[in-house]
Amino acid sequence: FWPVQFDVYVSSDGTDWTKIGRETCIFPRWKQYDFSGDFGDVQYIKIKKPGTAQRPKFMGLDAVYAKN
C-alpha cells in the first residue's frame, strides 16, 4: 500500500473553486477526514488526486458532505 494524497475544494457555483485542504491517506481501510472553516455557501465539493508517476490508485468516497 502506497500513501495517496488528495486535495479538497469547495464551490458555491461549480465554476469557481477554493482549495480548503490537502490530506494524505496512509491507511488501506476507511478513515474519516474533517475540514473545518467558514467556506461560505458551499454547494459543491471536489476531491482531486494530484498526478504522480506511480500507477493510478483508487479511492472510495463515502458520506462526503458539508454542513452549516
N, C-alpha and C positions, 0 to 999 in steps of 0.2 A: 504494500500500500504506500503510495506517494502522497504527501500533503497537497491539497488543492487550494489555491487562493481564489477568492471571488470578491467582486465589488458590488455594493448595493446602492441603487439610485432611486429617487422618488420624483414624481412629477404631478402637477395638477392638471395638465392638458395632454400628456402623452407625447409632447414635442420637445419641451424644454426640461432637461433632466438635471438634478442636483445629486452629486455623489455624497452619500452620508456615511460611508464607511467601507472598510476592507477587512476581511477575516481570512484566516487560514484554517481549513478543515483538516485536522490531524487524526481524526478518528474514523475508522471504517464503518461505524454504526451511526444511528441517528444522534444528532446533537442540536441543542437549541442555541440560537444566536439572537441577542437582543440589541437593537439600535435605538437609543432614546434621544429625543430632542424635539424642538418645535420646528417642524418642517413645513408648516402652512397647510394648505388644503390638498392633502395627498389623495389622489385618485388612482395612481398607477405606481407599481413597484417593479423595478427591473433588477434582475440578478445577472451579472456579467462575469464570465470567467476569462481573465486575460489569457491571450495565446502564449503557448510555450513550445519549445522544441520537442517536448515529450508527446507521446501518443495521447489522443483525446481521452478524457475521463468523463464518466457520467456522474451527475449529481442530482439526486432526487430531492424535490422540494415538497414539503407538506405543511399546510396551515400557514402560508405566507399572508400576513395581514398587517394593516395599520389601524390604530385606534386613537380616538381623541382623549 
